[in-house]
Amino acid sequence: MLIEIRGVFHVLGWVAGWVGIMLMVPMTTDLFYHSADWESFGIAAAIAVFTGVSIILATGSTGTKGFTFRQAFLLIILGWLFVMLFGAIPFLGYGIGLTNSVFETMSGITTTGSTILTDLDSLPPGLLLWRAILQWIGGIGIIAIAVLILPFLRIGGMQFFKIESSGTADEKAGFTLKTLSMLSGVYCGLTALCATTYYLLGMSAFDAITHAMATVSTGGYSTHDASFGFFTDFRLQWAATVFMASGAIPFLLYLKASQGNIRALITDQQVRGFLGFLIISSVLMAAWLMDHQNIGAFEAITLTSFNITSVVTTTGFATSDYTAWGHGAVGVFLVLMFVGGCSGSTAGAIKIYRYQVLWIFVRSHIRKLFSPNRIAVLKYNGRTLQNDVPLGVLAFLAVYIATIAVFTVTLSLLNLDIITAYSASVTAISNVGPGLGDIIGPSGTFQSLPDAAKWVLTCAMLAGRLEVLALLVLFEREFWVD
């Protein structure tokens, strides 16, 4: 029996309508600034709302009760594609072209931050705001998926973070909606706090709002060609460093902290590993930078803390072209692209917890080499690791690396040099943003790449955001036939 898709499309209708409502925000912004580009957003909003309402009416009152794993997989994939489809219309109206519009939109909703746009400082405010909104939508979307869906789909060891709820189907649905509502409240609150901080430290109101959206979502779209380097006040750079790290911490822990359990935020093994890695990496790189670039300690630690946090959290902001720091720095930043933040956050890449689980598993295996009769109970964050968690992590890592290899070879066949091809593959799948080299590095853009390469990278960004395995299931025949 083929997979039942009516309920999936009913939800997608609501997604389309919601995107249409969001499109009215930049439309209103352009009207406020007397920009003629408001018409593109008005048309896009009308198309999205009309399509959404039509799908909802066509599918009747079908809800999400009884959603199977297959339907959940299909929903998260098509949901991303629906947002991309309607989100790209304003870019088409601006005359950017189909390939570039799709690339820019996918980069936004996957919170990658790679861009094909130049001369950002002169673009209409509505278009700049829409780029920020796309990333902000993508951020809350991946939090919801990472907390409520991926653990049940057992993607890459995510089952360890599954939230159990008991009761009837209606009670479980209510629990899910309540959790999503609270997560959204935390996300909005953190964004508002970030925007307020930016504004008080000297940003304009428009820059504060757009950069707060890009910071908390760990997306990295800026309103300036110089990225965050446009703001030379070191206080703003340190504030951004803090909020980028905040966006890469599990949002469920913020819920627990808001309910009085602050200790959960402090003692979490994943958070401690993440923050410890950031601090150690920043200090060591600052020492290296002081030795090789002959700059002061404060400037060095400011540069390294911001840029390393930006890459590790997969935000993609830059205050300096770190590829010009020397070959050693280039090697370090290439490795940092693979790291990522914590599970249940807006960050991409592999995630800290997978490295921690891998180390626990490998260490146990090494001990068994000289003590084969040892009975080892693997624990993480005070809980016992079931056998399927390490195996899920290993499967994810194998597929992740293999996927990067496939995309690198594909891009090489499209006449990209190996540095550009490899770093573009890594940055797209890890959802970091800038790559390495003169073309797509922190000082460049993806505009000059051939259209075929942009389509390949668009697929890579989606694969990375959906943790690769969730996309691969579509290629299994048994997925479609029960």
QUIGISUL-V554630 format. One record per pair of residues at least 4 apart in sequence whose ideal C-beta (glycine too) atoms are under 8 Angstrom apart, sorted by the first residue. I is the first residue (numbers start at 1). GAP is how many residues later the second one is. D is the distance in whole Angstrom. If there is no record, write none. Layout:
((I/GAP/D) (I/GAP/D))
This chain:
((1/480/7) (1/481/5) (2/478/6) (2/479/6) (2/480/7) (3/65/8) (3/67/5) (3/68/7) (3/71/7) (3/476/7) (3/477/6) (3/478/8) (3/479/7) (4/4/8) (4/64/8) (4/67/7) (5/4/6) (5/66/8) (5/69/7) (6/4/7) (6/53/5) (6/54/8) (6/56/5) (7/4/7) (7/52/7) (7/55/5) (7/56/7) (7/57/6) (7/60/7) (7/64/6) (8/4/6) (8/63/5) (8/66/5) (8/67/5) (8/70/7) (9/4/6) (9/46/6) (9/49/8) (9/50/5) (10/4/7) (10/45/7) (10/46/6) (10/49/4) (10/50/7) (10/52/5) (10/53/7) (11/4/7) (11/53/6) (11/64/6) (11/68/8) (12/4/6) (12/43/6) (12/63/7) (12/66/6) (12/67/6) (12/70/5) (13/4/7) (13/38/8) (13/39/5) (13/40/7) (13/41/7) (13/42/3) (13/43/4) (13/45/8) (13/46/7) (14/4/6) (14/38/7) (14/42/7) (15/4/7) (15/37/7) (15/64/5) (15/67/5) (15/68/7) (16/4/7) (16/32/5) (16/33/8) (16/35/5) (16/36/3) (16/39/7) (16/66/6) (16/70/6) (17/4/7) (17/31/7) (17/32/5) (17/35/3) (17/36/6) (17/39/7) (18/4/7) (18/34/7) (19/4/6) (19/29/5) (19/33/8) (19/63/7) (19/64/6) (19/67/5) (19/68/6) (19/118/8) (20/4/7) (20/24/8) (20/25/5) (20/26/7) (20/27/7) (20/28/3) (20/29/4) (20/30/8) (20/31/8) (20/32/6) (20/66/7) (21/24/7) (21/28/7) (22/111/6) (22/115/7) (23/4/6) (23/18/5) (23/21/5) (23/22/4) (23/25/6) (23/63/7) (23/67/7) (23/107/7) (24/4/6) (24/17/7) (24/18/8) (24/21/5) (25/4/7) (25/104/7) (25/108/6) (26/4/6) (26/15/5) (26/64/7) (26/99/8) (26/100/4) (26/101/7) (26/103/5) (26/104/4) (26/107/7) (27/4/7) (27/11/5) (27/14/4) (27/15/5) (27/18/6) (27/99/7) (28/4/6) (28/10/8) (29/4/6) (29/96/5) (29/97/5) (29/100/5) (30/5/4) (30/6/8) (30/7/5) (30/8/4) (30/11/7) (30/94/6) (30/95/7) (30/96/3) (31/4/8) (31/7/5) (33/91/8) (33/92/5) (33/93/8) (35/89/5) (35/90/7) (35/91/6) (37/4/7) (37/53/8) (37/56/7) (37/57/6) (37/87/4) (37/89/6) (37/90/6) (38/4/6) (38/88/6) (39/4/6) (39/54/7) (40/4/6) (40/49/7) (40/50/5) (40/52/8) (40/53/3) (40/54/6) (41/4/6) (41/49/5) (41/52/8) (41/85/6) (41/89/7) (42/4/6) (43/4/6) (43/46/7) (43/50/7) (44/4/6) (44/42/6) (44/45/4) (44/46/5) (44/49/7) (45/4/6) (46/4/6) (47/4/6) (47/39/7) (47/42/6) (48/4/6) (48/38/4) (48/41/8) (49/4/6) (50/4/6) (51/4/6) (51/35/7) (52/4/6) (53/4/6) (54/4/6) (55/4/6) (64/109/7) (65/104/6) (65/108/7) (66/103/7) (67/4/5) (67/5/6) (67/8/7) (68/4/7) (69/4/6) (69/83/7) (69/84/6) (70/4/6) (70/409/6) (70/412/7) (71/4/6) (72/4/7) (72/77/6) (72/80/7) (72/81/6) (73/4/7) (73/80/7) (73/397/6) (73/400/5) (73/401/8) (73/406/7) (74/4/6) (74/400/8) (75/4/6) (76/4/7) (76/69/6) (76/73/6) (76/390/7) (76/394/7) (77/4/7) (77/385/8) (77/389/6) (77/393/7) (77/394/6) (77/397/7) (78/4/6) (79/4/7) (79/62/7) (80/4/6) (80/29/6) (80/30/7) (80/61/8) (80/382/6) (80/385/7) (80/386/7) (81/4/6) (81/381/8) (82/4/7) (83/4/5) (83/22/8) (83/26/5) (83/51/8) (83/54/7) (83/55/8) (83/58/8) (84/4/6) (84/18/7) (84/21/5) (84/22/5) (84/25/6) (87/18/4) (87/21/7) (87/22/6) (87/43/8) (87/47/6) (88/4/6) (88/10/8) (88/13/4) (88/14/5) (88/16/8) (88/17/4) (89/4/6) (89/12/8) (90/4/7) (90/36/8) (90/37/7) (90/40/6) (91/5/5) (91/9/7) (91/10/4) (91/13/6) (91/14/7) (91/36/8) (92/4/7) (92/5/8) (92/6/7) (92/9/5) (94/30/8) (94/33/6) (96/4/5) (96/5/5) (96/8/7) (96/20/8) (96/21/8) (97/4/6) (98/4/6) (99/4/6) (99/352/4) (99/355/5) (99/356/7) (100/4/6) (100/16/5) (100/347/7) (100/354/7) (101/4/6) (102/4/6) (102/352/8) (102/353/8) (102/356/6) (103/4/6) (103/11/8) (103/13/6) (103/343/7) (103/351/5) (103/352/8) (103/354/7) (103/355/5) (104/4/6) (104/11/6) (104/12/6) (104/13/7) (104/27/7) (105/4/6) (105/29/6) (106/4/6) (106/6/8) (106/352/5) (106/355/5) (106/356/6) (107/5/4) (107/6/6) (107/7/5) (107/8/7) (107/326/8) (107/351/8) (107/354/6) (108/4/8) (108/23/6) (108/26/3) (108/27/5) (108/30/7) (108/111/7) (108/113/6) (109/25/5) (109/26/7) (109/28/6) (109/29/4) (109/32/7) (109/356/8) (110/28/6) (110/238/8) (110/321/5) (110/351/5) (110/352/6) (110/354/7) (110/355/4) (111/24/5) (111/27/5) (111/28/6) (111/31/7) (111/106/5) (111/107/6) (111/108/4) (111/109/8) (111/203/7) (111/235/6) (111/237/7) (111/320/6) (111/354/7) (112/107/7) (112/108/8) (112/202/8) (112/204/7) (112/236/7) (112/315/7) (112/316/7) (112/319/4) (112/320/7) (112/321/6) (112/349/5) (112/352/8) (112/353/8) (113/22/7) (113/101/7) (113/106/5) (113/107/3) (113/108/6) (113/202/7) (113/203/4) (113/204/8) (113/318/8) (113/319/7) (113/320/3) (113/321/8) (114/202/8) (114/313/7) (114/314/7) (114/319/5) (114/320/7) (114/321/8) (114/326/7) (114/332/5) (114/343/7) (114/347/8) (115/106/7) (115/330/6) (115/331/7) (115/332/8) (116/329/6) (116/330/5) (116/331/4) (116/338/7) (117/6/7) (117/328/7) (117/330/7) (118/107/7) (118/327/6) (118/329/6) (119/4/7) (119/106/7) (120/8/7) (120/102/7) (120/103/6) (120/104/6) (120/105/5) (121/102/7) (121/103/6) (121/104/6) (123/4/5) (123/5/5) (123/100/8) (124/4/7) (125/4/6) (125/81/6) (126/4/6) (127/4/7) (128/4/7) (128/78/8) (128/82/6) (128/95/5) (129/4/6) (129/77/8) (129/80/8) (129/81/6) (130/4/6) (131/4/7) (131/79/8) (131/90/5) (132/4/6) (132/77/7) (132/78/4) (132/79/8) (132/81/4) (132/82/5) (132/87/8) (132/89/6) (132/91/8) (133/4/6) (133/80/7) (134/4/6) (134/85/8) (134/87/8) (135/4/6) (135/78/6) (135/79/5) (135/82/4) (135/84/3) (135/85/8) (135/86/6) (136/4/7) (136/55/7) (136/77/4) (136/78/8) (136/80/8) (136/81/5) (136/83/8) (137/4/6) (138/4/6) (138/79/6) (138/81/7) (138/208/8) (138/327/8) (139/4/7) (139/48/7) (139/77/7) (139/78/3) (139/79/7) (139/80/7) (139/108/7) (139/207/4) (140/4/6) (140/43/7) (140/44/6) (140/47/5) (140/77/8) (140/206/8) (141/4/6) (142/4/6) (142/204/6) (142/323/6) (143/4/6) (143/40/6) (143/44/7) (143/108/5) (143/201/7) (143/202/7) (143/203/6) (144/4/6) (144/5/7) (144/36/6) (144/39/7) (145/4/5) (145/5/6) (146/4/5) (146/5/8) (146/12/7) (146/15/8) (146/197/6) (146/198/5) (146/199/8) (147/4/7) (147/14/8) (147/16/7) (147/32/7) (147/36/7) (147/104/7) (147/105/6) (147/197/5) (148/4/8) (148/15/7) (148/28/6) (148/31/7) (148/32/7) (149/4/6) (150/5/5) (150/6/8) (150/8/4) (150/317/7) (150/320/7) (151/7/5) (151/8/5) (151/9/8) (151/10/5) (151/11/4) (151/12/7) (152/7/8) (152/10/6) (153/5/7) (153/317/7) (154/4/7) (154/5/5) (154/234/7) (154/238/6) (155/237/7) (155/241/7) (155/312/5) (155/314/5) (155/315/6) (156/198/7) (156/236/5) (156/237/6) (156/239/7) (156/240/3) (156/311/6) (156/313/6) (157/196/8) (157/197/6) (157/200/6) (157/231/8) (157/232/5) (157/233/7) (157/235/4) (157/236/4) (157/239/7) (158/4/8) (158/185/7) (158/234/7) (158/309/8) (159/227/8) (159/229/7) (159/230/6) (159/233/7) (160/193/8) (160/197/8) (160/220/7) (160/223/8) (160/225/7) (160/226/8) (160/229/5) (161/182/6) (161/183/6) (163/16/7) (163/89/8) (165/6/7) (165/7/5) (165/10/4) (165/11/8) (166/5/8) (166/6/8) (167/4/3) (167/5/6) (167/8/7) (168/4/7) (169/4/6) (170/4/6) (171/4/6) (172/4/6) (173/4/6) (174/4/6) (175/4/6) (176/4/6) (177/4/6) (178/4/6) (179/4/6) (180/4/6) (181/4/7) (182/4/7) (182/73/5) (183/4/6) (183/68/5) (183/69/7) (183/72/7) (184/4/6) (185/4/6) (186/4/6) (186/65/6) (186/68/5) (186/69/6) (186/72/7) (187/4/6) (187/29/7) (187/64/7) (188/4/6) (189/4/6) (190/4/6) (190/26/5) (190/53/7) (190/56/6) (190/57/7) (190/64/7) (191/4/6) (191/21/5) (191/22/6) (191/25/5) (192/4/6) (192/20/8) (193/4/6) (194/4/6) (194/18/4) (194/21/6) (194/22/6) (194/45/8) (194/49/5) (194/52/8) (195/4/6) (195/13/5) (195/14/5) (195/16/8) (195/17/4) (195/18/8) (196/4/6) (196/12/8) (197/4/6) (197/42/5) (197/46/7) (198/5/4) (198/9/7) (198/10/4) (198/13/6) (198/14/6) (198/38/7) (198/41/7) (198/42/8) (199/4/6) (199/5/8) (199/6/6) (199/9/4) (201/32/6) (201/34/5) (201/35/5) (201/38/6) (202/29/8) (202/31/6) (202/33/8) (202/34/7) (203/4/4) (203/5/4) (203/8/7) (203/28/7) (203/33/7) (204/4/7) (205/4/6) (206/4/6) (206/17/7) (207/4/6) (207/16/6) (208/4/6) (209/4/7) (210/4/6) (210/11/8) (210/12/8) (210/13/5) (211/4/6) (211/11/7) (211/12/7) (211/17/7) (211/29/8) (212/4/6) (212/31/8) (213/4/6) (213/6/7) (214/5/5) (214/6/6) (214/7/5) (214/8/7) (214/101/7) (214/103/8) (215/4/8) (215/25/6) (215/28/5) (215/29/6) (215/32/7) (215/100/7) (215/102/8) (216/27/6) (216/30/7) (216/31/5) (216/130/7) (217/30/7) (217/129/5) (218/26/6) (218/29/5) (218/30/6) (218/95/5) (218/96/6) (218/97/4) (218/123/7) (218/127/7) (218/128/5) (218/129/5) (218/130/8) (219/96/7) (219/97/7) (219/127/8) (219/214/8) (220/7/8) (220/90/7) (220/95/5) (220/96/3) (220/97/5) (220/213/5) (222/4/8) (222/5/5) (222/6/6) (222/8/7) (222/95/7) (224/6/4) (225/5/8) (226/4/4) (227/90/6) (227/91/5) (227/92/7) (227/215/7) (228/8/8) (228/9/7) (228/12/6) (228/78/7) (228/82/8) (228/89/4) (228/90/7) (228/91/5) (229/89/6) (229/90/4) (229/91/6) (231/5/5) (231/6/7) (233/4/7) (234/4/6) (234/64/8) (234/68/5) (235/4/6) (236/4/6) (237/4/6) (237/65/6) (237/69/5) (237/82/6) (238/4/7) (238/64/7) (238/67/7) (238/68/8) (239/4/6) (240/4/6) (240/66/7) (240/77/7) (241/4/7) (241/64/5) (241/65/5) (241/68/5) (242/4/6) (243/4/6) (244/4/7) (244/65/5) (244/66/6) (244/69/5) (244/71/5) (244/73/7) (245/4/7) (245/29/8) (245/30/7) (245/33/6) (245/64/6) (245/68/6) (245/96/8) (247/66/6) (247/68/7) (247/94/7) (247/98/6) (247/99/5) (247/100/7) (248/26/7) (248/64/8) (248/65/4) (248/66/8) (248/92/8) (248/93/3) (248/94/6) (248/97/5) (248/98/7) (248/99/4) (249/4/6) (249/5/7) (249/16/8) (249/22/6) (249/25/7) (249/92/7) (249/93/6) (249/96/6) (250/4/8) (250/18/7) (250/20/7) (250/21/7) (250/92/5) (250/93/6) (250/94/4) (250/95/6) (251/4/7) (251/93/6) (251/94/6) (252/4/7) (252/92/5) (253/4/6) (253/11/6) (253/12/5) (253/15/6) (253/18/7) (253/91/8) (254/4/6) (254/11/7) (255/4/7) (256/5/4) (256/8/4) (256/9/7) (257/4/6) (257/5/5) (257/7/7) (257/8/5) (261/4/8) (262/4/7) (263/4/6) (264/4/6) (265/6/7) (266/5/8) (267/5/7) (268/4/7) (268/113/7) (269/4/6) (269/87/7) (269/111/7) (269/112/4) (269/113/8) (270/4/6) (270/72/5) (270/73/7) (270/82/5) (270/83/5) (270/86/7) (270/111/7) (271/4/6) (271/71/6) (272/4/6) (273/4/6) (273/79/5) (273/80/8) (273/82/8) (273/83/6) (274/4/7) (274/67/6) (274/68/5) (274/78/5) (275/4/6) (276/4/6) (277/4/6) (277/35/7) (277/62/7) (277/75/7) (278/4/6) (278/27/8) (278/30/7) (278/31/6) (278/34/6) (279/4/6) (280/4/6) (281/4/6) (281/23/8) (281/27/5) (281/31/7) (281/51/8) (281/55/7) (282/4/6) (282/19/7) (282/22/5) (282/23/4) (282/26/5) (282/27/7) (283/4/7) (283/18/7) (283/21/8) (284/4/6) (285/4/6) (285/19/4) (285/23/6) (285/44/7) (285/47/6) (286/4/6) (286/11/7) (286/14/4) (286/15/4) (286/17/7) (286/18/4) (286/19/8) (287/4/7) (287/13/8) (288/4/6) (288/40/6) (288/41/7) (289/4/5) (289/6/7) (289/11/5) (289/14/7) (289/15/6) (289/36/6) (289/40/8) (290/4/8) (290/5/6) (290/6/8) (290/7/6) (290/10/5) (292/33/7) (292/34/5) (292/36/8) (293/7/8) (293/32/7) (293/33/8) (295/4/5) (295/5/5) (295/8/8) (296/4/7) (297/4/6) (298/4/6) (299/4/6) (300/4/6) (301/4/6) (302/4/6) (303/4/6) (303/16/7) (303/17/6) (303/19/8) (304/4/5) (305/4/6) (306/4/6) (306/11/7) (306/13/5) (307/4/6) (307/11/6) (307/12/6) (307/13/6) (307/15/5) (307/26/8) (308/4/6) (308/25/8) (308/28/6) (309/4/6) (309/6/8) (310/5/5) (310/6/6) (310/7/5) (310/8/7) (311/4/8) (311/5/8) (311/22/6) (311/25/5) (311/26/6) (311/121/6) (312/24/5) (312/27/5) (312/28/7) (312/29/7) (312/35/8) (313/27/8) (313/28/5) (313/34/5) (314/23/8) (314/26/6) (314/27/7) (314/33/5) (314/34/4) (314/35/5) (314/116/6) (314/117/5) (314/118/5) (314/119/7) (315/118/7) (316/116/6) (316/117/2) (316/118/6) (317/116/8) (318/4/7) (318/116/6) (318/124/4) (318/125/8) (320/4/8) (320/5/8) (320/122/7) (321/120/6) (321/121/5) (321/122/5) (322/7/6) (322/8/8) (322/11/6) (322/120/6) (323/6/7) (323/7/5) (323/10/7) (323/113/6) (323/114/7) (323/118/5) (323/119/7) (323/120/8) (325/4/4) (325/5/8) (326/4/7) (327/4/7) (328/4/6) (329/4/6) (330/4/6) (330/106/6) (331/4/7) (332/4/6) (333/4/7) (333/103/7) (334/89/7) (334/92/7) (334/102/6) (335/4/8) (337/12/7) (337/86/8) (337/89/5) (337/90/6) (337/93/5) (337/95/5) (338/11/6) (338/12/6) (338/88/7) (338/92/6) (339/10/6) (339/11/7) (339/13/7) (339/16/8) (340/7/5) (340/8/6) (340/9/3) (340/10/5) (340/11/5) (340/12/7) (340/90/7) (341/4/5) (341/5/8) (341/6/3) (341/8/8) (341/10/7) (341/11/7) (342/5/7) (342/9/7) (342/10/6) (342/11/7) (343/8/5) (343/9/8) (343/10/5) (347/4/7) (348/82/5) (348/83/3) (348/84/7) (348/116/6) (348/117/6) (349/81/4) (349/82/7) (349/83/7) (349/115/8) (350/4/5) (350/5/7) (350/46/8) (350/47/7) (350/50/6) (350/80/8) (351/4/8) (352/4/6) (353/4/6) (353/27/8) (354/4/6) (354/39/5) (354/42/7) (354/43/7) (355/4/6) (356/4/7) (356/24/7) (357/4/6) (357/23/6) (357/28/7) (357/32/6) (357/33/6) (357/36/5) (358/4/6) (358/32/8) (358/35/6) (358/36/7) (358/39/7) (359/4/6) (360/4/6) (360/18/5) (360/19/8) (360/20/6) (360/25/7) (360/30/8) (361/4/6) (361/17/7) (361/29/4) (361/32/7) (361/33/8) (362/4/6) (363/4/7) (364/4/7) (364/12/4) (364/14/6) (365/4/7) (367/4/6) (367/7/6) (367/9/7) (368/4/6) (368/6/6) (368/8/7) (377/7/6) (378/6/7) (378/7/4) (378/12/7) (379/4/6) (379/5/6) (379/6/6) (380/5/5) (380/9/8) (385/4/5) (385/5/6) (387/4/6) (388/4/6) (389/4/7) (390/4/6) (391/4/6) (392/4/6) (393/4/6) (394/4/6) (395/4/6) (395/74/7) (396/4/6) (396/71/7) (396/72/7) (396/73/6) (397/4/6) (398/4/6) (399/4/6) (399/69/5) (399/70/6) (399/73/7) (400/4/7) (400/29/7) (400/68/6) (401/4/7) (402/4/6) (403/4/6) (403/26/6) (403/57/8) (403/60/6) (403/65/5) (404/4/6) (404/18/8) (404/21/5) (404/22/6) (404/25/6) (405/4/6) (406/4/6) (407/4/6) (407/17/8) (407/18/4) (407/21/7) (407/22/7) (407/49/6) (407/50/8) (407/53/5) (408/4/6) (408/10/8) (408/13/5) (408/14/5) (408/17/4) (409/4/7) (409/12/8) (410/4/7) (410/46/6) (411/5/5) (411/9/8) (411/10/4) (411/13/6) (411/14/6) (411/42/6) (411/45/6) (411/46/8) (412/4/6) (412/6/6) (412/9/5) (414/7/8) (414/36/6) (414/38/5) (414/39/5) (414/42/7) (415/35/7) (416/4/5) (416/5/4) (416/8/7) (416/33/7) (416/37/6) (417/4/7) (417/20/7) (418/4/6) (419/4/6) (419/17/6) (419/18/5) (420/4/6) (420/15/7) (420/16/8) (420/17/5) (420/19/5) (420/20/6) (421/4/6) (422/4/6) (423/4/6) (423/12/4) (423/13/4) (423/14/6) (423/17/7) (424/4/6) (424/11/5) (424/16/6) (424/22/8) (424/25/8) (424/29/8) (424/33/6) (425/4/6) (425/32/8) (425/35/6) (426/4/6) (426/6/7) (426/9/7) (427/4/8) (427/5/4) (427/6/6) (427/7/6) (427/8/5) (427/13/8) (428/29/5) (428/32/4) (428/33/5) (428/36/6) (429/31/5) (429/32/8) (429/34/6) (429/35/4) (429/39/7) (430/34/6) (431/30/6) (431/33/5) (431/34/6) (434/6/7) (434/7/6) (434/8/5) (434/10/8) (435/4/8) (435/5/4) (435/6/6) (436/4/7) (436/5/6) (437/4/5) (437/7/8) (438/6/6) (439/5/5) (439/9/6) (439/10/7) (440/4/5) (440/5/7) (440/6/6) (440/9/7) (446/8/7) (446/11/7) (449/4/4) (449/5/6) (449/8/8) (450/4/7) (451/4/7) (452/4/7) (453/4/6) (454/4/6) (455/4/7) (456/4/6) (457/4/6) (458/4/7) (459/4/6) (460/4/6) (461/4/6) (462/4/6) (462/9/7) (463/5/5) (463/8/5) (464/4/7) (466/4/4) (466/5/5) (468/4/6) (469/4/7) (472/4/8) (473/6/5) (474/5/6) (475/4/8) (476/4/8) (477/4/7))
